[in-house]
Amino acid sequence: MPSLPERKTAADFDPEVLRLFDQYVHGQIDRRGFLDQAGRFAAGAGMGAAGLLAALSPNFALGQKVPPNDARIKAEFVEYPSPAGYGKVRAYLARPATAAGPLPMVLVVHENRGLNPHIEDIARRLALDNFIALAPDALFPLGGYPGDEDKARDLFAKLDQAKTREDFVASASYARGVAGGNGKLGAVGFCYGGGVVNLLATRVPELAVGVPFYGGAAPLDQVDKIKAELLLMFADEDPRINAAWPAYEAELKAAGVRYQAHKFPGTQHGFNNDTTPRYDEAAAKQAWGRTLAALNRTLRA
């Protein structure tokens, strides 16, 4: 078996390159824009601009913790209706292969690339922690995650986000009725998915707990509808997301929402994603430990 490449970290890249990559990931510049602007850092990095982009992009094998064929879990794809959205949703459903009694449900919401192998792996990790995890693919109406991050980025921009939001609301409804579930629902999301978790907290009163990782704030005029407990994870070096937090926190306090917020020093946006150099092992371990503790406390009582 070939050895995996050495894992790079954020410290291996100029901060400006990381900033440009964040803009590229979130559609503020295109691939050519990244390559053109990152080129001036290529010599110092010992690789061309295309090499910088490749080095910063996900390596799913590097981050896989639970193989798809792991005998300890049962995983399958399911489809269910979304009348107010695109009509139908396809999702990855993972659960323990054997379980004693009904289990809590966790909705897993992907980043702005659709249901890629990393998010499927997150669902399997939750299954090993004795949850049933449902991970929808927002790109299903456009053919599903295409197996290529650049193609996924282009497809994501073509979604009608109003319909996509309804697909996630439908997913929350479906999750609460999955066979073997105990009827209690939590949600975990990353980047785009973190924003969806914040939104779902305003739309799904049955949601017991939401854990948005570096996600956009919920609509401020809807915060008073939140019934869920929130555990919000923020990166330190993430001005795009962090700028909205003071106003969001003020509304959470005014509405009496139960919440905890954690910002992890020295981290980049995406620090929990162990397929990219922005991954911070210590921060991710701490954040995920807090996530599991919150899910267990709120969904198993």
N, C-alpha and C positions, 0 to 999 in steps of 0.2 A: 504494500500500500504506500503510495507516495506521501511524503511528509507534508504537513500544512505549512504555508509560508509563515515567516516570523510576524507576530502581531505588532503592528505599529500603533502608536498612541498619538493623541493630540499634540504632545510635546515635540513630536518629530516634524511638525509642520509650522510654517510661519503663521501667526495669528490672522494675517490678512488673507492667506489662502483658505483658512477655515471659514472666515467671513464670506469669501466668495463662494465657497462650496455651499454654505447655508443658503445664500441667495439663489444658487442654482437649484438646490433641492426643492426650494419653495417657489420656484417659477419666476423669480424676480429678474433673473438673467437666463439666457439659453446656453446650450452647450458651447457654442462658438464664443459667446461672451465670457464664459468661464475660462476657456482655453486662451483667449486673447489676453485677458487680464492676469491670469496665473502664470503666463509665460515668463514674466520678469522675475519670478521666484524659482524657475525651473533649474537654473544653473546651481543655485545654492542648495537645492534639494537633491541634486545629482540625478535628476530625471527630467524628461520633457514635460510639458503641460499636460499632455494626454496621460503620461505616467502618473502625474499628481492626481488626476481625476480617477484613474483606475485604483490608485492606492487608497483613496478616500471612500470609494464606493463599497457597497456591502460584499462581503465574502461569506456566503451562507454556510459553507462547510465549516468555516472557522468558528461560527457561533452556534452550531447545532449541539444541543445538550441531550435531546431525546429523539432517537431515530424514529422515523415514521412507522417502522415495523416492530417497535418495542413491544414485547409480549405483555408488558404490565398495563398497557392501555388498549382501548378500543377506539378507533377513529374512523369517521366516515364523512362523506359530504351529504348534506340534506338541502332540500328546497322547500320553500313555504311562501304563501302569498303576501303581497304588500299592495293592497288595493289603492292606497293613496300615494304610493311611490312609483317604482318602475313596473309593478305588477307581480314580480317574483324575485326572491332573494335566494342566493346559493351561499351556503356557509359550511365551514369545517367544524365538526362536532367531535370533541374528544372527552373521554371519560375513563375512569379506572376499569380495567378488565374485570375486576371483581370488586364489589362494594357491599358493605353491610348497611342496609337502610338507605333512605332517600338522601341525596347529596345536594349541596347548594349549587346554584348556577352562576357562572361568571361570563358576561359578554365581553369579548376581547375585540377592541377596535384598532385597526391597523393605521399606519402612517399614510401619507398621501401617495402610495404606490399600489394600493390594493392588497389582497391576501397573498403575500409572498411567503417563502419558506420560513423566514424568521418568525412571522406572526403565527404560522401553524405550529412552530416549535414552542412558542409561548403558550399556546393552548394545550399542548402535550405536557408541558411543565406543570401547568395548573392541574391537569388530570392526575399526575403523579402525586400532587398534594391533596388529592381526594376531593376535587371539584369536578363538575361537568362544565366544560368550556365551549362556548359557541363563538366562532370567529367568522363573521360575514365578509363577503367580498363585494365592496362597493362597485367594482368594475364588472361584475357579472352581466349587467345589461349591455355592456360593450364587448362581450366575449370573455370576460374574466381576466385575471392577472395573466399577462402575456409571457411570463418567464424571462423578461428582460426589464431592468429597472428604467432605462431610458424610454422604452416603449410605454411602460406603465405610466411614467410621468406625463407623456404626451396624451395618453388616453384619459388620465384623471382630469385634465383640464377641460375635457369635453363633456363631463358629467353635468347634468342638471342638479345642482346641489339641493334644491328644494325637494326634488324627488328622492335624492340620496338620503337626506335627513329622515324622510318618511320611511325609507327602507330600514334604517337603524331603529326607529321607533317600532316598526313591525317586528324586527328581530328581538327587541326586548320583550314584546308580547309573546312571541313564539317561545323564547327561552323559558319563560315562567311556566309553560305547560309541557316542557320536555319530559318524557317518561323517565322515571327514576330521580327526578328533581324534588326538592323539598318545598318548592314554591317561593323560595327566597332568591333574590337577584342582586348581584353586584356587577359593576362594570369597571374595566381597566382599559385605558387607551393611551396611545403614544403620539405626540405631535398632533397631526390632524385628528387622530383618534382621541387625544386628550380633550380637544375642543368638542368633539362629539359627546364625550362623557359629560362634560359640563352642560351641554345642551340637553342631553337626555335627562339630567337631573331636574330640569325645568319642565320636561314633557311627560315623564314617567313617574307618577307619584309612588308606585310600588317599588321603585329602586331603593334598596336599603343603603347602599354605599357606592360611591364613585371614586375612582382613583385615576385622575388625569395626570399623566406625565407630560410636562412642558407643553400644555395645550392652551388654546385660545379660550378666553373668558366666555361664560354664558352671556346671552343678551341681558344687559343690566336691568332692563325693565321687566324681566321675567324671573329675576332671582328670588323674589318673594314666593314663588311657587315651589321652590326646592324643599323637598321633604327628606332627601337622603343626607347621610353623613358624607362629607367630602374629605379626602386625604389628597392634598395637592402637592405634586413634586415639581420643583423648578431647578433648572441649571443656573449656574452662576453667570456664565458668559452667554447670555441669551436675551439681548436687549429687545428683540422683536416681540417676544412673548412677555417678558417681565414688565414692559412699559404699561401693560393693561392691568397688572395685578393690583396696584393701590386702589383704583376705582372699583374693581371687582370685590376686593376684600371689604371695602366700606359698605357695599351693598349686602354682602354676606352677613356682616355684623348687624346691619340695620334690620335684616330679615330674621335674625336669630338662628341662622343656619349653623349646625354643628360642623366645624371644620378644623383641620390642622394643615399647615403649610410648611414645607421644608425646602430650603434652598441649599444645594450642596456646593461648597466652596471649590473653586477652580475647575468646575465642570463645564462642558459644552452641551448645547442642545443635542439631544440624542444620546446622552451618556449611558442610558440603560441598554442600548442596542449593541450587543456584543458581536455584531458582524462588521463593525466599522471602527476606524481609529478614534472616533469620538467617544467610544466606550470608556468608562471609568470604572474599573472593577470594584474598588472599595465603595464608591458612592452607589453603584448599582446593587451591590450586595446589601447595603444598608437600606436602600429604598425598597428593594423587593422584600426584604424581611418585614419591613413596616407594612407593606402591601398585604402580605399573607396574614399578618397579625390582625389587620383591620377586617379582612374578608372573613377570617375564622370567627372573630368576635361578633360581627354583625349578622352573619349568615347561618351560624350553627346554633344560636341560642333558641 
